[in-house]
Amino acid sequence: MLEDKENVGPTVLLRGDNTGKHVEFSASVTLRYSDAPKNKTGIVLVHKNEDGREISTKPAEETSYIKLRI
């Protein structure tokens, strides 16, 4: 589960066992859809089972995920 630490935004769920390689990208998309400033680095909280960590990243550019939309 991913959430923006400092701004209102979506709660993102990653499913499956091999999600590790997608966490950084998902964190940037999480910031993109939150109320975070679009030109600043933000912090995303990542929770997995009982473990948690923080990822510092910039919001994703729309071109990086547009083809993945459903």
N, CA, C and O atoms as a Maestro MAE file, in Angstrom:
{
 s_m_m2io_version
 :::
 2.0.0
}

f_m_ct {
 s_m_title
 :::
 protein
 m_atom[280] {
  # First column is atom index #
  i_m_mmod_type
  r_m_x_coord
  r_m_y_coord
  r_m_z_coord
  i_m_residue_number
  s_m_chain_name
  s_m_pdb_residue_name
  s_m_pdb_atom_name
  i_m_atomic_number
  :::
  1 25 0.850 -1.163 0.000 1 A "MET " " N  " 7
  2 3 0.000 0.000 0.000 1 A "MET " " CA " 6
  3 2 0.902 1.235 0.000 1 A "MET " " C  " 6
  4 15 1.886 1.291 0.738 1 A "MET " " O  " 8
  5 25 0.567 2.207 -0.819 2 A "LEU " " N  " 7
  6 3 1.340 3.446 -0.921 2 A "LEU " " CA " 6
  7 2 0.425 4.636 -0.667 2 A "LEU " " C  " 6
  8 15 -0.722 4.657 -1.114 2 A "LEU " " O  " 8
  9 25 0.947 5.632 0.061 3 A "GLU " " N  " 7
  10 3 0.202 6.854 0.347 3 A "GLU " " CA " 6
  11 2 1.161 8.035 0.402 3 A "GLU " " C  " 6
  12 15 2.293 7.902 0.866 3 A "GLU " " O  " 8
  13 25 0.711 9.175 -0.068 4 A "ASP " " N  " 7
  14 3 1.484 10.411 0.056 4 A "ASP " " CA " 6
  15 2 1.575 10.760 1.542 4 A "ASP " " C  " 6
  16 15 0.561 10.777 2.240 4 A "ASP " " O  " 8
  17 25 2.761 11.033 2.016 5 A "LYS " " N  " 7
  18 3 2.968 11.304 3.442 5 A "LYS " " CA " 6
  19 2 2.408 12.651 3.870 5 A "LYS " " C  " 6
  20 15 1.913 12.779 4.990 5 A "LYS " " O  " 8
  21 25 2.473 13.653 3.010 6 A "GLU " " N  " 7
  22 3 2.179 15.017 3.438 6 A "GLU " " CA " 6
  23 2 0.958 15.653 2.783 6 A "GLU " " C  " 6
  24 15 0.558 16.747 3.180 6 A "GLU " " O  " 8
  25 25 0.359 15.005 1.800 7 A "ASN " " N  " 7
  26 3 -0.751 15.612 1.064 7 A "ASN " " CA " 6
  27 2 -1.906 14.630 0.923 7 A "ASN " " C  " 6
  28 15 -1.725 13.416 1.009 7 A "ASN " " O  " 8
  29 25 -3.086 15.179 0.705 8 A "VAL " " N  " 7
  30 3 -4.253 14.352 0.429 8 A "VAL " " CA " 6
  31 2 -4.070 13.715 -0.936 8 A "VAL " " C  " 6
  32 15 -3.630 14.371 -1.880 8 A "VAL " " O  " 8
  33 25 -4.405 12.444 -1.040 9 A "GLY " " N  " 7
  34 3 -4.262 11.770 -2.324 9 A "GLY " " CA " 6
  35 2 -4.746 10.341 -2.250 9 A "GLY " " C  " 6
  36 15 -5.358 9.932 -1.263 9 A "GLY " " O  " 8
  37 25 -4.475 9.585 -3.290 10 A "PRO " " N  " 7
  38 3 -4.979 8.219 -3.367 10 A "PRO " " CA " 6
  39 2 -4.210 7.264 -2.461 10 A "PRO " " C  " 6
  40 15 -3.069 7.519 -2.074 10 A "PRO " " O  " 8
  41 25 -4.864 6.168 -2.142 11 A "THR " " N  " 7
  42 3 -4.206 5.018 -1.535 11 A "THR " " CA " 6
  43 2 -4.023 4.019 -2.658 11 A "THR " " C  " 6
  44 15 -4.992 3.621 -3.303 11 A "THR " " O  " 8
  45 25 -2.791 3.614 -2.894 12 A "VAL " " N  " 7
  46 3 -2.464 2.749 -4.029 12 A "VAL " " CA " 6
  47 2 -2.145 1.354 -3.517 12 A "VAL " " C  " 6
  48 15 -1.375 1.195 -2.570 12 A "VAL " " O  " 8
  49 25 -2.737 0.347 -4.142 13 A "LEU " " N  " 7
  50 3 -2.472 -1.046 -3.784 13 A "LEU " " CA " 6
  51 2 -1.756 -1.737 -4.928 13 A "LEU " " C  " 6
  52 15 -2.167 -1.630 -6.084 13 A "LEU " " O  " 8
  53 25 -0.686 -2.445 -4.605 14 A "LEU " " N  " 7
  54 3 0.013 -3.274 -5.590 14 A "LEU " " CA " 6
  55 2 -0.277 -4.722 -5.244 14 A "LEU " " C  " 6
  56 15 -0.135 -5.134 -4.092 14 A "LEU " " O  " 8
  57 25 -0.680 -5.487 -6.234 15 A "ARG " " N  " 7
  58 3 -1.011 -6.894 -6.016 15 A "ARG " " CA " 6
  59 2 0.073 -7.789 -6.583 15 A "ARG " " C  " 6
  60 15 0.759 -7.432 -7.540 15 A "ARG " " O  " 8
  61 25 0.215 -8.957 -5.976 16 A "GLY " " N  " 7
  62 3 1.147 -9.950 -6.488 16 A "GLY " " CA " 6
  63 2 2.411 -10.036 -5.664 16 A "GLY " " C  " 6
  64 15 2.648 -9.226 -4.767 16 A "GLY " " O  " 8
  65 25 3.221 -11.037 -5.984 17 A "ASP " " N  " 7
  66 3 4.453 -11.279 -5.240 17 A "ASP " " CA " 6
  67 2 5.637 -10.500 -5.789 17 A "ASP " " C  " 6
  68 15 6.576 -10.215 -5.045 17 A "ASP " " O  " 8
  69 25 5.621 -10.152 -7.060 18 A "ASN " " N  " 7
  70 3 6.770 -9.514 -7.700 18 A "ASN " " CA " 6
  71 2 6.525 -8.022 -7.911 18 A "ASN " " C  " 6
  72 15 6.706 -7.508 -9.015 18 A "ASN " " O  " 8
  73 25 6.117 -7.335 -6.857 19 A "THR " " N  " 7
  74 3 5.800 -5.911 -6.991 19 A "THR " " CA " 6
  75 2 6.987 -5.008 -6.690 19 A "THR " " C  " 6
  76 15 6.910 -3.801 -6.922 19 A "THR " " O  " 8
  77 25 8.072 -5.556 -6.186 20 A "GLY " " N  " 7
  78 3 9.225 -4.755 -5.782 20 A "GLY " " CA " 6
  79 2 9.741 -3.826 -6.853 20 A "GLY " " C  " 6
  80 15 10.078 -2.677 -6.568 20 A "GLY " " O  " 8
  81 25 9.810 -4.305 -8.086 21 A "LYS " " N  " 7
  82 3 10.352 -3.479 -9.165 21 A "LYS " " CA " 6
  83 2 9.399 -2.368 -9.591 21 A "LYS " " C  " 6
  84 15 9.801 -1.457 -10.315 21 A "LYS " " O  " 8
  85 25 8.160 -2.427 -9.161 22 A "HIS " " N  " 7
  86 3 7.163 -1.433 -9.552 22 A "HIS " " CA " 6
  87 2 6.904 -0.377 -8.472 22 A "HIS " " C  " 6
  88 15 6.155 0.572 -8.703 22 A "HIS " " O  " 8
  89 25 7.510 -0.537 -7.314 23 A "VAL " " N  " 7
  90 3 7.213 0.355 -6.193 23 A "VAL " " CA " 6
  91 2 7.628 1.796 -6.479 23 A "VAL " " C  " 6
  92 15 6.851 2.715 -6.223 23 A "VAL " " O  " 8
  93 25 8.816 2.012 -6.996 24 A "GLU " " N  " 7
  94 3 9.302 3.377 -7.264 24 A "GLU " " CA " 6
  95 2 8.398 4.097 -8.274 24 A "GLU " " C  " 6
  96 15 8.032 5.254 -8.070 24 A "GLU " " O  " 8
  97 25 8.043 3.407 -9.359 25 A "PHE " " N  " 7
  98 3 7.162 4.001 -10.365 25 A "PHE " " CA " 6
  99 2 5.786 4.286 -9.764 25 A "PHE " " C  " 6
  100 15 5.210 5.349 -9.996 25 A "PHE " " O  " 8
  101 25 5.266 3.338 -8.996 26 A "SER " " N  " 7
  102 3 3.956 3.516 -8.366 26 A "SER " " CA " 6
  103 2 3.966 4.680 -7.383 26 A "SER " " C  " 6
  104 15 2.970 5.391 -7.250 26 A "SER " " O  " 8
  105 25 5.077 4.877 -6.700 27 A "ALA " " N  " 7
  106 3 5.198 6.009 -5.779 27 A "ALA " " CA " 6
  107 2 5.110 7.330 -6.543 27 A "ALA " " C  " 6
  108 15 4.465 8.271 -6.081 27 A "ALA " " O  " 8
  109 25 5.749 7.403 -7.696 28 A "SER " " N  " 7
  110 3 5.697 8.647 -8.477 28 A "SER " " CA " 6
  111 2 4.291 8.899 -9.028 28 A "SER " " C  " 6
  112 15 3.863 10.050 -9.117 28 A "SER " " O  " 8
  113 25 3.577 7.847 -9.395 29 A "VAL " " N  " 7
  114 3 2.193 8.002 -9.865 29 A "VAL " " CA " 6
  115 2 1.291 8.409 -8.696 29 A "VAL " " C  " 6
  116 15 0.373 9.211 -8.868 29 A "VAL " " O  " 8
  117 25 1.553 7.858 -7.516 30 A "THR " " N  " 7
  118 3 0.798 8.242 -6.320 30 A "THR " " CA " 6
  119 2 0.906 9.742 -6.080 30 A "THR " " C  " 6
  120 15 -0.094 10.404 -5.802 30 A "THR " " O  " 8
  121 25 2.116 10.277 -6.188 31 A "LEU " " N  " 7
  122 3 2.297 11.726 -6.016 31 A "LEU " " CA " 6
  123 2 1.597 12.512 -7.111 31 A "LEU " " C  " 6
  124 15 1.044 13.580 -6.847 31 A "LEU " " O  " 8
  125 25 1.612 12.007 -8.317 32 A "ARG " " N  " 7
  126 3 0.981 12.699 -9.456 32 A "ARG " " CA " 6
  127 2 -0.505 12.921 -9.210 32 A "ARG " " C  " 6
  128 15 -1.044 13.969 -9.565 32 A "ARG " " O  " 8
  129 25 -1.165 11.946 -8.607 33 A "TYR " " N  " 7
  130 3 -2.604 12.042 -8.379 33 A "TYR " " CA " 6
  131 2 -2.959 12.619 -7.009 33 A "TYR " " C  " 6
  132 15 -4.138 12.725 -6.673 33 A "TYR " " O  " 8
  133 25 -1.964 12.987 -6.224 34 A "SER " " N  " 7
  134 3 -2.227 13.609 -4.925 34 A "SER " " CA " 6
  135 2 -2.259 15.131 -5.086 34 A "SER " " C  " 6
  136 15 -2.116 15.658 -6.190 34 A "SER " " O  " 8
  137 25 -2.446 15.809 -3.981 35 A "ASP " " N  " 7
  138 3 -2.426 17.275 -3.984 35 A "ASP " " CA " 6
  139 2 -1.010 17.836 -3.858 35 A "ASP " " C  " 6
  140 15 -0.839 19.036 -3.646 35 A "ASP " " O  " 8
  141 25 -0.005 16.988 -3.985 36 A "ALA " " N  " 7
  142 3 1.394 17.427 -3.887 36 A "ALA " " CA " 6
  143 2 1.725 18.378 -5.035 36 A "ALA " " C  " 6
  144 15 1.190 18.232 -6.134 36 A "ALA " " O  " 8
  145 25 2.603 19.350 -4.788 37 A "PRO " " N  " 7
  146 3 3.052 20.222 -5.884 37 A "PRO " " CA " 6
  147 2 3.681 19.381 -6.995 37 A "PRO " " C  " 6
  148 15 4.468 18.477 -6.716 37 A "PRO " " O  " 8
  149 25 3.345 19.666 -8.225 38 A "LYS " " N  " 7
  150 3 3.763 18.824 -9.349 38 A "LYS " " CA " 6
  151 2 5.224 18.989 -9.740 38 A "LYS " " C  " 6
  152 15 5.733 18.205 -10.541 38 A "LYS " " O  " 8
  153 25 5.903 19.974 -9.204 39 A "ASN " " N  " 7
  154 3 7.295 20.197 -9.587 39 A "ASN " " CA " 6
  155 2 8.272 19.980 -8.436 39 A "ASN " " C  " 6
  156 15 9.442 20.346 -8.546 39 A "ASN " " O  " 8
  157 25 7.807 19.387 -7.327 40 A "LYS " " N  " 7
  158 3 8.659 19.192 -6.156 40 A "LYS " " CA " 6
  159 2 8.731 17.719 -5.775 40 A "LYS " " C  " 6
  160 15 7.799 16.952 -6.017 40 A "LYS " " O  " 8
  161 25 9.847 17.341 -5.179 41 A "THR " " N  " 7
  162 3 10.001 15.990 -4.657 41 A "THR " " CA " 6
  163 2 9.117 15.825 -3.428 41 A "THR " " C  " 6
  164 15 9.001 16.736 -2.610 41 A "THR " " O  " 8
  165 25 8.499 14.659 -3.306 42 A "GLY " " N  " 7
  166 3 7.644 14.363 -2.166 42 A "GLY " " CA " 6
  167 2 7.999 13.017 -1.562 42 A "GLY " " C  " 6
  168 15 8.837 12.284 -2.087 42 A "GLY " " O  " 8
  169 25 7.352 12.705 -0.459 43 A "ILE " " N  " 7
  170 3 7.591 11.455 0.260 43 A "ILE " " CA " 6
  171 2 6.345 10.584 0.162 43 A "ILE " " C  " 6
  172 15 5.231 11.042 0.415 43 A "ILE " " O  " 8
  173 25 6.548 9.326 -0.208 44 A "VAL " " N  " 7
  174 3 5.462 8.351 -0.266 44 A "VAL " " CA " 6
  175 2 5.739 7.282 0.781 44 A "VAL " " C  " 6
  176 15 6.842 6.740 0.852 44 A "VAL " " O  " 8
  177 25 4.724 6.983 1.596 45 A "LEU " " N  " 7
  178 3 4.831 5.911 2.576 45 A "LEU " " CA " 6
  179 2 4.484 4.599 1.897 45 A "LEU " " C  " 6
  180 15 3.471 4.498 1.205 45 A "LEU " " O  " 8
  181 25 5.322 3.599 2.095 46 A "VAL " " N  " 7
  182 3 5.104 2.276 1.513 46 A "VAL " " CA " 6
  183 2 4.939 1.293 2.662 46 A "VAL " " C  " 6
  184 15 5.834 1.143 3.494 46 A "VAL " " O  " 8
  185 25 3.792 0.624 2.705 47 A "HIS " " N  " 7
  186 3 3.503 -0.363 3.746 47 A "HIS " " CA " 6
  187 2 3.387 -1.734 3.097 47 A "HIS " " C  " 6
  188 15 2.680 -1.897 2.103 47 A "HIS " " O  " 8
  189 25 4.081 -2.722 3.659 48 A "LYS " " N  " 7
  190 3 3.946 -4.109 3.203 48 A "LYS " " CA " 6
  191 2 3.942 -4.991 4.439 48 A "LYS " " C  " 6
  192 15 4.937 -5.085 5.158 48 A "LYS " " O  " 8
  193 25 2.811 -5.633 4.673 49 A "ASN " " N  " 7
  194 3 2.611 -6.428 5.883 49 A "ASN " " CA " 6
  195 2 2.886 -5.543 7.097 49 A "ASN " " C  " 6
  196 15 2.233 -4.511 7.253 49 A "ASN " " O  " 8
  197 25 3.812 -5.908 7.942 50 A "GLU " " N  " 7
  198 3 4.134 -5.114 9.130 50 A "GLU " " CA " 6
  199 2 5.265 -4.121 8.882 50 A "GLU " " C  " 6
  200 15 5.564 -3.299 9.748 50 A "GLU " " O  " 8
  201 25 5.892 -4.186 7.720 51 A "ASP " " N  " 7
  202 3 7.030 -3.329 7.400 51 A "ASP " " CA " 6
  203 2 6.573 -2.035 6.733 51 A "ASP " " C  " 6
  204 15 5.531 -1.987 6.080 51 A "ASP " " O  " 8
  205 25 7.365 -1.001 6.911 52 A "GLY " " N  " 7
  206 3 7.083 0.269 6.257 52 A "GLY " " CA " 6
  207 2 8.374 0.981 5.910 52 A "GLY " " C  " 6
  208 15 9.397 0.798 6.569 52 A "GLY " " O  " 8
  209 25 8.313 1.789 4.875 53 A "ARG " " N  " 7
  210 3 9.463 2.604 4.488 53 A "ARG " " CA " 6
  211 2 8.955 3.841 3.770 53 A "ARG " " C  " 6
  212 15 7.766 3.960 3.474 53 A "ARG " " O  " 8
  213 25 9.866 4.756 3.496 54 A "GLU " " N  " 7
  214 3 9.529 5.982 2.783 54 A "GLU " " CA " 6
  215 2 10.346 6.057 1.507 54 A "GLU " " C  " 6
  216 15 11.518 5.683 1.483 54 A "GLU " " O  " 8
  217 25 9.713 6.548 0.442 55 A "ILE " " N  " 7
  218 3 10.397 6.766 -0.832 55 A "ILE " " CA " 6
  219 2 10.285 8.246 -1.170 55 A "ILE " " C  " 6
  220 15 9.197 8.821 -1.142 55 A "ILE " " O  " 8
  221 25 11.406 8.845 -1.484 56 A "SER " " N  " 7
  222 3 11.444 10.235 -1.925 56 A "SER " " CA " 6
  223 2 11.511 10.232 -3.450 56 A "SER " " C  " 6
  224 15 12.430 9.660 -4.036 56 A "SER " " O  " 8
  225 25 10.536 10.871 -4.088 57 A "THR " " N  " 7
  226 3 10.472 10.866 -5.547 57 A "THR " " CA " 6
  227 2 9.726 12.096 -6.043 57 A "THR " " C  " 6
  228 15 9.088 12.801 -5.261 57 A "THR " " O  " 8
  229 25 9.807 12.345 -7.326 58 A "LYS " " N  " 7
  230 3 9.037 13.423 -7.956 58 A "LYS " " CA " 6
  231 2 7.763 12.823 -8.549 58 A "LYS " " C  " 6
  232 15 7.735 11.635 -8.868 58 A "LYS " " O  " 8
  233 25 6.719 13.623 -8.698 59 A "PRO " " N  " 7
  234 3 5.503 13.128 -9.345 59 A "PRO " " CA " 6
  235 2 5.784 12.685 -10.781 59 A "PRO " " C  " 6
  236 15 6.586 13.302 -11.483 59 A "PRO " " O  " 8
  237 25 5.129 11.631 -11.204 60 A "ALA " " N  " 7
  238 3 5.305 11.095 -12.557 60 A "ALA " " CA " 6
  239 2 4.794 12.084 -13.595 60 A "ALA " " C  " 6
  240 15 3.824 12.806 -13.363 60 A "ALA " " O  " 8
  241 25 5.452 12.105 -14.726 61 A "GLU " " N  " 7
  242 3 4.951 12.850 -15.880 61 A "GLU " " CA " 6
  243 2 3.851 12.004 -16.526 61 A "GLU " " C  " 6
  244 15 3.951 10.778 -16.564 61 A "GLU " " O  " 8
  245 25 2.824 12.646 -17.023 62 A "GLU " " N  " 7
  246 3 1.700 11.913 -17.605 62 A "GLU " " CA " 6
  247 2 2.142 10.981 -18.726 62 A "GLU " " C  " 6
  248 15 1.570 9.903 -18.892 62 A "GLU " " O  " 8
  249 25 3.138 11.374 -19.488 63 A "THR " " N  " 7
  250 3 3.590 10.538 -20.609 63 A "THR " " CA " 6
  251 2 4.183 9.211 -20.147 63 A "THR " " C  " 6
  252 15 4.247 8.263 -20.930 63 A "THR " " O  " 8
  253 25 4.619 9.126 -18.891 64 A "SER " " N  " 7
  254 3 5.238 7.891 -18.407 64 A "SER " " CA " 6
  255 2 4.225 6.808 -18.059 64 A "SER " " C  " 6
  256 15 4.589 5.635 -17.966 64 A "SER " " O  " 8
  257 25 2.971 7.173 -17.868 65 A "TYR " " N  " 7
  258 3 1.976 6.166 -17.482 65 A "TYR " " CA " 6
  259 2 0.715 6.177 -18.343 65 A "TYR " " C  " 6
  260 15 -0.166 5.345 -18.126 65 A "TYR " " O  " 8
  261 25 0.597 7.070 -19.292 66 A "ILE " " N  " 7
  262 3 -0.626 7.202 -20.093 66 A "ILE " " CA " 6
  263 2 -1.003 5.898 -20.794 66 A "ILE " " C  " 6
  264 15 -2.185 5.561 -20.878 66 A "ILE " " O  " 8
  265 25 -0.021 5.169 -21.293 67 A "LYS " " N  " 7
  266 3 -0.317 3.923 -22.008 67 A "LYS " " CA " 6
  267 2 -0.725 2.793 -21.069 67 A "LYS " " C  " 6
  268 15 -1.184 1.748 -21.531 67 A "LYS " " O  " 8
  269 25 -0.568 2.982 -19.761 68 A "LEU " " N  " 7
  270 3 -0.923 1.960 -18.784 68 A "LEU " " CA " 6
  271 2 -2.326 2.142 -18.223 68 A "LEU " " C  " 6
  272 15 -2.818 1.286 -17.487 68 A "LEU " " O  " 8
  273 25 -2.967 3.240 -18.562 69 A "ARG " " N  " 7
  274 3 -4.321 3.487 -18.049 69 A "ARG " " CA " 6
  275 2 -5.296 2.439 -18.563 69 A "ARG " " C  " 6
  276 15 -5.173 1.918 -19.672 69 A "ARG " " O  " 8
  277 25 -6.253 2.161 -17.721 70 A "ILE " " N  " 7
  278 3 -7.303 1.198 -18.102 70 A "ILE " " CA " 6
  279 2 -8.546 1.959 -18.493 70 A "ILE " " C  " 6
  280 15 -9.556 1.351 -18.849 70 A "ILE " " O  " 8
  :::
 }
 m_bond[279] {
  # First column is bond index #
  i_m_from
  i_m_to
  i_m_order
  :::
  1 1 2 1
  2 2 3 1
  3 3 4 2
  4 3 5 1
  5 5 6 1
  6 6 7 1
  7 7 8 2
  8 7 9 1
  9 9 10 1
  10 10 11 1
  11 11 12 2
  12 11 13 1
  13 13 14 1
  14 14 15 1
  15 15 16 2
  16 15 17 1
  17 17 18 1
  18 18 19 1
  19 19 20 2
  20 19 21 1
  21 21 22 1
  22 22 23 1
  23 23 24 2
  24 23 25 1
  25 25 26 1
  26 26 27 1
  27 27 28 2
  28 27 29 1
  29 29 30 1
  30 30 31 1
  31 31 32 2
  32 31 33 1
  33 33 34 1
  34 34 35 1
  35 35 36 2
  36 35 37 1
  37 37 38 1
  38 38 39 1
  39 39 40 2
  40 39 41 1
  41 41 42 1
  42 42 43 1
  43 43 44 2
  44 43 45 1
  45 45 46 1
  46 46 47 1
  47 47 48 2
  48 47 49 1
  49 49 50 1
  50 50 51 1
  51 51 52 2
  52 51 53 1
  53 53 54 1
  54 54 55 1
  55 55 56 2
  56 55 57 1
  57 57 58 1
  58 58 59 1
  59 59 60 2
  60 59 61 1
  61 61 62 1
  62 62 63 1
  63 63 64 2
  64 63 65 1
  65 65 66 1
  66 66 67 1
  67 67 68 2
  68 67 69 1
  69 69 70 1
  70 70 71 1
  71 71 72 2
  72 71 73 1
  73 73 74 1
  74 74 75 1
  75 75 76 2
  76 75 77 1
  77 77 78 1
  78 78 79 1
  79 79 80 2
  80 79 81 1
  81 81 82 1
  82 82 83 1
  83 83 84 2
  84 83 85 1
  85 85 86 1
  86 86 87 1
  87 87 88 2
  88 87 89 1
  89 89 90 1
  90 90 91 1
  91 91 92 2
  92 91 93 1
  93 93 94 1
  94 94 95 1
  95 95 96 2
  96 95 97 1
  97 97 98 1
  98 98 99 1
  99 99 100 2
  100 99 101 1
  101 101 102 1
  102 102 103 1
  103 103 104 2
  104 103 105 1
  105 105 106 1
  106 106 107 1
  107 107 108 2
  108 107 109 1
  109 109 110 1
  110 110 111 1
  111 111 112 2
  112 111 113 1
  113 113 114 1
  114 114 115 1
  115 115 116 2
  116 115 117 1
  117 117 118 1
  118 118 119 1
  119 119 120 2
  120 119 121 1
  121 121 122 1
  122 122 123 1
  123 123 124 2
  124 123 125 1
  125 125 126 1
  126 126 127 1
  127 127 128 2
  128 127 129 1
  129 129 130 1
  130 130 131 1
  131 131 132 2
  132 131 133 1
  133 133 134 1
  134 134 135 1
  135 135 136 2
  136 135 137 1
  137 137 138 1
  138 138 139 1
  139 139 140 2
  140 139 141 1
  141 141 142 1
  142 142 143 1
  143 143 144 2
  144 143 145 1
  145 145 146 1
  146 146 147 1
  147 147 148 2
  148 147 149 1
  149 149 150 1
  150 150 151 1
  151 151 152 2
  152 151 153 1
  153 153 154 1
  154 154 155 1
  155 155 156 2
  156 155 157 1
  157 157 158 1
  158 158 159 1
  159 159 160 2
  160 159 161 1
  161 161 162 1
  162 162 163 1
  163 163 164 2
  164 163 165 1
  165 165 166 1
  166 166 167 1
  167 167 168 2
  168 167 169 1
  169 169 170 1
  170 170 171 1
  171 171 172 2
  172 171 173 1
  173 173 174 1
  174 174 175 1
  175 175 176 2
  176 175 177 1
  177 177 178 1
  178 178 179 1
  179 179 180 2
  180 179 181 1
  181 181 182 1
  182 182 183 1
  183 183 184 2
  184 183 185 1
  185 185 186 1
  186 186 187 1
  187 187 188 2
  188 187 189 1
  189 189 190 1
  190 190 191 1
  191 191 192 2
  192 191 193 1
  193 193 194 1
  194 194 195 1
  195 195 196 2
  196 195 197 1
  197 197 198 1
  198 198 199 1
  199 199 200 2
  200 199 201 1
  201 201 202 1
  202 202 203 1
  203 203 204 2
  204 203 205 1
  205 205 206 1
  206 206 207 1
  207 207 208 2
  208 207 209 1
  209 209 210 1
  210 210 211 1
  211 211 212 2
  212 211 213 1
  213 213 214 1
  214 214 215 1
  215 215 216 2
  216 215 217 1
  217 217 218 1
  218 218 219 1
  219 219 220 2
  220 219 221 1
  221 221 222 1
  222 222 223 1
  223 223 224 2
  224 223 225 1
  225 225 226 1
  226 226 227 1
  227 227 228 2
  228 227 229 1
  229 229 230 1
  230 230 231 1
  231 231 232 2
  232 231 233 1
  233 233 234 1
  234 234 235 1
  235 235 236 2
  236 235 237 1
  237 237 238 1
  238 238 239 1
  239 239 240 2
  240 239 241 1
  241 241 242 1
  242 242 243 1
  243 243 244 2
  244 243 245 1
  245 245 246 1
  246 246 247 1
  247 247 248 2
  248 247 249 1
  249 249 250 1
  250 250 251 1
  251 251 252 2
  252 251 253 1
  253 253 254 1
  254 254 255 1
  255 255 256 2
  256 255 257 1
  257 257 258 1
  258 258 259 1
  259 259 260 2
  260 259 261 1
  261 261 262 1
  262 262 263 1
  263 263 264 2
  264 263 265 1
  265 265 266 1
  266 266 267 1
  267 267 268 2
  268 267 269 1
  269 269 270 1
  270 270 271 1
  271 271 272 2
  272 271 273 1
  273 273 274 1
  274 274 275 1
  275 275 276 2
  276 275 277 1
  277 277 278 1
  278 278 279 1
  279 279 280 2
  :::
 }
}
